[in-house]
Amino acid sequence: MKTEEVRFVWLFVFFDLPVGSKEQRRAASRFRNFLKDEGFMMLQFSVYARVCRGEDGAMTHIARVTRNLPSVGSVRALQVTDRQYGRMRLLLGEKQPSERPGSAQLVLL
C-alpha cells in the first residue's frame, strides 16, 4: 500500500471590520477571538494564519470562518502551500523613535 504524502497548506484570513460603534468593536473582537480559538495566529492586527492538513482541511476552516463572519466588513481568505509560506520575508523599515528594543535579558525556566 502506497503512503500518500501529506501536503500542508497555510490559510490566511485578512479582514477590515468597522469599529466606529461599541457593537462594531464587540463584533470585531468576537471575530478575532473566534480566529484565535480556531488555531489561527496573528501575523498583523488584521491578518491571521493557520496551517491546515491539505486542501480539505483548509476548506473546512474556510467554511467555519464563513459561518462566523461579522454582519458588516470585509473578510478575505487566501490559501498558500507550505513551501510558498516558507518563502515569506519579514521586511522592516527604519526604527521609529517611539519603538523600544526588546530586553536582552536571558530567561531560564
Contact map, one row per residue, 1 for C-alpha under 8 A:
1110000000000000000000000000000000000000000000000000000000000000000000000000000000000000000000000000000000000
1111000000000000000000000000000000000000000000000000000000000000000000000000000000000000000000000000000000000
1111100000000000000000000000000000000000000000000000000000000000000000000000000000000000000000000000000000000
0111110000000000000000000000000000000000000000000000000000000000000000000000000000000000000000000000000000000
0011111000000000000000000000000000000000000000000000000000000000000000000000000000000000000000000000000000000
0001111100000000000000000000000000000000000000000000110000000000000000000000000000000000000000000000000000000
0000111110000000000000000000000000000000000000000000110000000000000000000000000011000000000000000000000000000
0000011111000000000000000000000000000000000000000011111000000000000000000000000011000000000000000000000000000
0000001111100000000000000000000000000000000000000011111001000000000000000000001111000000000000000000000000000
0000000111110000000000000000000000000000000000001111000001000000000000000000001111001000000000000000000000000
0000000011111000000000000000000000000000000000001111000001000000000000000000111100000000000000000000000000000
0000000001111100000000000000000000000000000000111100000000000000000000000000111000000000000000000000000000000
0000000000111110000000000000000000000000000000111000000000000000000000000011110000000000000000000000000000000
0000000000011111000000000000000000000000000001110000000000000000000000000011100000000000000000000000000000000
0000000000001111100000000000000000000000000001100000000000000000000000001111000000000000000000000000000000000
0000000000000111110000000000000000000000000001000000000000000000000000001110000000000000000000000000000000000
0000000000000011111000010001000000000000000000000000000000000000000000011110000000000000000000000000000000000
0000000000000001111100011001000000000000000000000000000000000000000000011000000000000000000000000000000000000
0000000000000000111111011001000000000000000000000000000000000000000000000000000000000000000000000000000000000
0000000000000000011111011000000000000000000000000000000000000000000000000000000000000000000000000000000000000
0000000000000000001111111000000000000000000000000000000000000000000000000000000000000000000000000000000000000
0000000000000000001111111100000000000000000000000000000000000000000000000000000000000000000000000000000000000
0000000000000000000011111110000000000000000000000000000000000000000000000000000000000000000000000000000000000
0000000000000000111111111111000000000000000000000000000000000000000000000000000000000000000000000000000000000
0000000000000000011111111111100000000000000000000000000000000000000000000000000000000000000000000000000000000
0000000000000000000001111111110000000000000000000000000000000000000000000000000000000000000000000000000000000
0000000000000000000000111111111000000000000000000000000000000000000001000000000000000000000000000000000000000
0000000000000000111000011111111100000000000000000000000000000000000001000000000000000000000000000000000000000
0000000000000000000000001111111110000000000000000000000000000000000000000000000000000000000000000000000000000
0000000000000000000000000111111111000000000000000000000000000000000000000000000000000000000000000000000000000
0000000000000000000000000011111111100000000000000000000000000000000111000000000000000000000000000000000000000
0000000000000000000000000001111111110000000000000000000000000000000000000000000000000000000000000000000000000
0000000000000000000000000000111111111000000000000000000000000000000000000000000000000000000000000000000000000
0000000000000000000000000000011111111100000000000000000000000000000100000000000000000000000000000000000000000
0000000000000000000000000000001111111111100000010000000000000000100000000000000000000000000000000000000000000
0000000000000000000000000000000111111111110000000000000000000000000000000000000000000000000000000000000000000
0000000000000000000000000000000011111111000000000000000000000000000000000000000000000000000000000000000000000
0000000000000000000000000000000001111111000000000000000000000000000000000000000000000000000000000000000000000
0000000000000000000000000000000000111111100000000100000000000000000000000000000000000000000000000000000000000
0000000000000000000000000000000000111111110000011100000000000000000000000000000000000000000000000000000000000
0000000000000000000000000000000000110011111000011100000000000000000000000000000000000000000000000000000000000
0000000000000000000000000000000000010001111111111000000000000000000000000000000000000000000000000000000000000
0000000000000000000000000000000000000000111111111000000000000000000000000000000000000000000000000000000000000
0000000000000000000000000000000000000000011111110000000000000000000000000000000000000000000000000000000000000
0000000000000000000000000000000000000000011111110000000000000000000000000000000000000000000000000000000000000
0000000000000111000000000000000000000000011111110000000000000000000000000000000000000000000000000000000000000
0000000000011110000000000000000000000000011111111000000000000000000000000000000000000000000000000000000000000
0000000000011100000000000000000000100001111111111100000000000000000000000000000000000000000000000000000000000
0000000001111000000000000000000000000001111000111110000000000000000000000000000000000000000000000000000000000
0000000001110000000000000000000000000011100000011111000000000000000000000000000000000000000000000000000000000
0000000111100000000000000000000000000000000000001111100000000000000000000000000000000000000000000000000000000
0000000111100000000000000000000000000000000000000111111011000000000000000000000000000000000000000000000000000
0000011110000000000000000000000000000000000000000011111111000000000000000000000000000000000000000000000000000
0000011110000000000000000000000000000000000000000001111111000000000000000000000000000000000000000000000000000
0000000110000000000000000000000000000000000000000001111111100000000000000000000000000000000000000000000000000
0000000000000000000000000000000000000000000000000000111111110000000000000000000000000000000000000000000000000
0000000000000000000000000000000000000000000000000001111111111000000000000000000000000000000000000000000000000
0000000011100000000000000000000000000000000000000001111111111100000000000000001000000000000000000000000000000
0000000000000000000000000000000000000000000000000000001111111110000000000000000000000000000000000000000000000
0000000000000000000000000000000000000000000000000000000111111111000000000000000000000000000000000000000000000
0000000000000000000000000000000000000000000000000000000011111111100000000000000000000000000000000000000000000
0000000000000000000000000000000000000000000000000000000001111111110000000000100000000000000000000000000000000
0000000000000000000000000000000000000000000000000000000000111111111000000000000000000000000000000000000000000
0000000000000000000000000000000000000000000000000000000000011111111100000000000000000000000000000000000000000
0000000000000000000000000000000000100000000000000000000000001111111110000000000000000000000000000000000000000
0000000000000000000000000000000000000000000000000000000000000111111110000000000000000000000000000000000000000
0000000000000000000000000000000000000000000000000000000000000011111110000000000000000000000000000000000000000
0000000000000000000000000000001001000000000000000000000000000001111111000000000000000000000000000000000000000
0000000000000000000000000000001000000000000000000000000000000000111111100010000000000000000000000000000000000
0000000000000000000000000011001000000000000000000000000000000000000111111000000000000000000000000000000000000
0000000000000000000000000000000000000000000000000000000000000000000011111000000000000000000000000000000000000
0000000000000000110000000000000000000000000000000000000000000000000001111100000000000000000000000000000000000
0000000000000011110000000000000000000000000000000000000000000000000001111110000000000000000000000000000000000
0000000000000011100000000000000000000000000000000000000000000000000000011111000000000000000000000000000000000
0000000000001111100000000000000000000000000000000000000000000000000010001111100000000000000000000000000000000
0000000000001110000000000000000000000000000000000000000000000000000000000111110000000000000000000000000000000
0000000000111100000000000000000000000000000000000000000000000100000000000011111000000000000000000000000000000
0000000000111000000000000000000000000000000000000000000000000000000000000001111100000000000000000000000000000
0000000011110000000000000000000000000000000000000000000001000000000000000000111110000000000000000000000000000
0000000011100000000000000000000000000000000000000000000000000000000000000000011111011000000000000000000000000
0000001111000000000000000000000000000000000000000000000000000000000000000000001111111000000000000000000000000
0000001111000000000000000000000000000000000000000000000000000000000000000000000111111100000000000000000000000
0000000000000000000000000000000000000000000000000000000000000000000000000000000011111110000000000000000000000
0000000000000000000000000000000000000000000000000000000000000000000000000000000111111111000000000000000000000
0000000001000000000000000000000000000000000000000000000000000000000000000000000111111111000000000000000000000
0000000000000000000000000000000000000000000000000000000000000000000000000000000001111111000000000000000000000
0000000000000000000000000000000000000000000000000000000000000000000000000000000000111111100000000000000000000
0000000000000000000000000000000000000000000000000000000000000000000000000000000000011111110000000000000000000
0000000000000000000000000000000000000000000000000000000000000000000000000000000000000011111000000000000000000
0000000000000000000000000000000000000000000000000000000000000000000000000000000000000001111100000000000000000
0000000000000000000000000000000000000000000000000000000000000000000000000000000000000000111110000000000000000
0000000000000000000000000000000000000000000000000000000000000000000000000000000000000000011111000000000000000
0000000000000000000000000000000000000000000000000000000000000000000000000000000000000000001111100000000000000
0000000000000000000000000000000000000000000000000000000000000000000000000000000000000000000111110000000000000
0000000000000000000000000000000000000000000000000000000000000000000000000000000000000000000011111010000000000
0000000000000000000000000000000000000000000000000000000000000000000000000000000000000000000001111110000000000
0000000000000000000000000000000000000000000000000000000000000000000000000000000000000000000000111111000000000
0000000000000000000000000000000000000000000000000000000000000000000000000000000000000000000000011111000000000
0000000000000000000000000000000000000000000000000000000000000000000000000000000000000000000000111111100000000
0000000000000000000000000000000000000000000000000000000000000000000000000000000000000000000000001111110000000
0000000000000000000000000000000000000000000000000000000000000000000000000000000000000000000000000011111000000
0000000000000000000000000000000000000000000000000000000000000000000000000000000000000000000000000001111100000
0000000000000000000000000000000000000000000000000000000000000000000000000000000000000000000000000000111110000
0000000000000000000000000000000000000000000000000000000000000000000000000000000000000000000000000000011111000
0000000000000000000000000000000000000000000000000000000000000000000000000000000000000000000000000000001111100
0000000000000000000000000000000000000000000000000000000000000000000000000000000000000000000000000000000111110
0000000000000000000000000000000000000000000000000000000000000000000000000000000000000000000000000000000011111
0000000000000000000000000000000000000000000000000000000000000000000000000000000000000000000000000000000001111
0000000000000000000000000000000000000000000000000000000000000000000000000000000000000000000000000000000000111
